[in-house]
Amino acid sequence: MGAAAIRRGRDDDADGFIALITACWGEYPSIRIDINTEAPELRALASYYAGKGGALWAADADGRIVGMIGVVPHADGAWEIVRLYILQPCRGTDLAPRLLAIAEAHARAAGATRLLLWSDTRFDRAHRFYEKHSYVRHGSIRVLHDISNSLEFGYAKPVVGVEILDAASAASAERRLAEILCACVDAGASVSYLPPLAQKVACAFWKRMAADVAAGTRILIAAWDDAALVGTVMLEFASSPNQPHRAEVQKLLVHPAARRRGLARALMLRAEQEARQAGRTLLTLDTRAGDAAENLYRAMGWHEAGRIPGYALNADLTPCDTIFFWKHVDSPDQR
C-alpha cells in the first residue's frame, strides 16, 4: 500500500469512513455497527464535528480512506480526540502518530490545556499506542449501553502540568515511566540502577510501584510538558508505628531532553504539598554528592543530615558519596 496523504475530512467521505470503521470493528466478533440507530452522524461527520467546534481529518492511500481522526472541544480547556481508526495494513507505520499529532496540534492551537479520549476496553493495541504517547488511564469505565455492550476506558493528559497518578493511571504509565527511568540511568543518574538499563527491568520496577500506589503506601506524581510525560517523583510513607509523620521522597526523574524547564522543582513542590495533605511533616531523601539535584534540594530549603562515602557506585563502577537530606513541612492544620 502506498504512503497515505492526510487531508481535512469531508461529508462526502461518509462511505469511506463507514467502510474503515466497519473493517476495524470487524476484527472483533463481539462488536457490531448500527449506523442508523447508533451513529447517524457518520453520514455527515465533518459537519457534525464542525458544529461542535471541532475538526476531522482523513488519510487516503491507493484511492481509499485508510485512516481518520477527529477532535472536539469540551469545557475548561479540555479537547477530546475522537474516532482514531487505522486500516490494518497501515498499522505499525507512521500514520497513526501523524494523525494524532495533527489533531493534538489543532487542539493546542485553539487553547487546549488538557487532552482526553475514550477507547473500547477490547482495543488493547490502541491502549498501548495512547500510553506510548503519554496518555494515562483516567476516571471510571464508561458504559455505552449499545448493541455491542461496549465498555470504554478513559484516557487523559495535561498539555503542561503535574498530576497525581492513581493505581489505574500508574499501571497505564508503566511503559512511558520505564522509558524515562532508562533515559535517566543512561544519562548517568544515580537512582539504584546501572546503565544500560533494560526496558523490561524498568517496567517491572514501575509495576511494583503501581502496586504500592494501589495499596496506599506510595504517592506517584507525574509531570507533562509539551503534551509528553517527561518527569516523575514519588513519596513512600514510612510504615513503622512510631513514624506516622514521615515520608521519603524517591526517584525524582526528568527525561534528559526535558531538563532546565523547571519540572524538577514543580515535582518537588507537588510532593511537599501531597505530604502535607497526608499529614507527613518530616520528609527525607538521598542523592549523589555533586549531582544537580543536590543544588536544587539546598535551594528549596532542604537540610543536609550527613553523607556516607562510597555509598553507591557510578556508571564506571567507581564509588560515590551519597548525601542525606531532611525537611519539615507543615501539616494543613498547622498552617
C-alpha positions, -999 to 999 in steps of 0.1 A, spaced: 0 0 0 13 35 -9 20 63 15 -11 79 29 -19 116 24 -37 134 52 -63 160 44 -94 175 61 -123 152 62 -155 160 42 -191 149 44 -188 131 11 -162 108 28 -191 91 45 -188 58 26 -151 57 32 -153 64 69 -181 38 74 -160 12 54 -129 20 75 -148 18 109 -166 -14 98 -133 -30 88 -117 -21 122 -147 -32 142 -149 -64 122 -117 -76 138 -137 -81 170 -166 -106 166 -184 -91 196 -186 -56 181 -214 -46 157 -221 -14 139 -256 0 135 -253 34 118 -290 43 116 -296 37 153 -263 45 170 -241 65 147 -262 85 121 -236 113 123 -212 92 102 -233 102 72 -221 138 76 -192 136 101 -173 167 90 -204 189 96 -212 171 128 -178 178 143 -176 213 128 -209 221 145 -193 212 179 -163 235 171 -141 206 162 -123 192 132 -119 160 112 -91 145 91 -89 116 66 -59 97 53 -60 85 17 -39 58 1 -44 39 -32 -78 56 -37 -94 46 -4 -96 61 31 -72 42 54 -72 64 84 -92 91 102 -92 112 134 -112 140 149 -110 164 178 -138 183 196 -137 209 224 -152 204 259 -154 227 289 -125 241 309 -99 239 281 -103 201 275 -103 187 240 -113 151 231 -95 130 205 -122 110 187 -125 83 161 -89 74 155 -91 44 131 -63 29 110 -68 2 84 -49 -29 94 -22 -28 66 -13 7 77 -7 -1 113 29 0 126 37 28 101 39 65 110 2 71 100 -13 69 135 13 91 151 9 116 122 -28 118 126 -26 121 164 0 149 161 -22 168 137 -53 165 160 -33 174 191 -17 204 174 -51 217 163 -65 215 198 -34 231 214 -35 260 188 -71 265 199 -60 268 235 -64 232 248 -48 227 283 -59 191 285 -64 162 260 -87 133 266 -102 103 248 -122 71 252 -111 37 240 -131 4 240 -117 -20 266 -112 -46 239 -88 -24 219 -55 -35 235 -33 -23 207 -49 12 208 -43 13 245 -6 7 240 -5 34 214 -21 60 236 1 51 265 32 54 243 20 90 236 17 99 273 -20 94 279 -28 76 311 -60 59 323 -83 84 339 -116 81 357 -142 53 357 -150 29 329 -178 42 307 -208 20 298 -223 29 264 -254 7 266 -251 0 228 -258 -32 208 -221 -42 213 -223 -39 251 -193 -16 249 -172 -5 278 -146 22 274 -115 33 293 -110 70 297 -75 84 290 -62 119 296 -31 140 298 -24 177 305 -6 197 279 16 211 307 13 202 343 19 180 373 -7 154 384 -11 125 409 -14 91 393 -39 67 409 -34 29 406 -50 27 372 -31 56 357 1 44 372 -3 10 356 -11 25 323 20 48 325 44 19 332 60 19 297 65 56 295 78 58 330 102 30 322 115 50 292 121 79 314 140 58 340 161 41 313 170 75 298 180 90 331 201 60 341 218 60 307 225 97 312 243 90 345 216 94 371 223 76 404 189 60 411 197 24 422 204 11 387 235 10 364 235 15 326 224 1 303 191 -5 320 168 -29 302 133 -17 294 118 -49 309 136 -43 342 124 -8 343 88 -18 335 90 -44 363 101 -17 387 71 6 378 47 -23 380 58 -28 417 54 10 423 18 8 408 10 -20 432 22 2 461 0 30 449 -29 7 449 -20 -4 484 -19 32 496 17 31 507 30 54 480 21 85 461 32 87 424 34 121 408 40 127 371 49 158 350 39 166 314 55 192 292 46 198 255 19 171 259 46 145 268 50 127 301 86 136 309 91 135 347 81 118 380 87 117 417 73 95 445 65 97 482 69 65 501 51 65 535 71 52 565 53 21 578 67 19 613 42 26 641 64 53 656 68 71 622 33 80 610 46 116 604 74 107 580 77 100 542 107 95 519 110 113 485 122 89 459 130 87 422 129 124 412 134 119 374 132 143 345 139 130 310 172 144 298 155 160 268 131 180 291 155 194 317 161 230 326 124 238 323 115 239 360 100 205 360 121 190 389 112 220 411 75 217 402 76 179 410 92 186 444 67 213 453 39 189 445 55 162 466 57 185 495 21 196 490 9 160 489 30 152 521 12 180 539 -22 168 528 -13 133 540 -1 146 574 35 137 567 55 165 582 91 151 581 105 143 546 138 126 538 157 118 507 192 110 495 212 120 464 246 115 449 270 142 460 277 167 433 246 160 413 225 189 400 197 176 423 218 185 453 218 222 444 180 220 439 173 205 473 195 231 490 178 259 472 144 245 482 153 246 519 163 210 525 189 204 552 219 181 549 219 154 576 252 139 566 270 119 539 283 84 535 315 80 514 313 53 488 276 46 495 269 37 458 287 32 425 289 54 395 283 40 360 320 33 357 318 13 390 338 39 409 324 47 444 305 79 450 293 97 481 256 100 490 242 129 509 211 125 531 186 154 534 156 162 555 129 188 556 100 197 578 67 207 562 37 219 580 5 198 581 -27 215 568 -39 221 604 -7 239 614 -8 264 586 
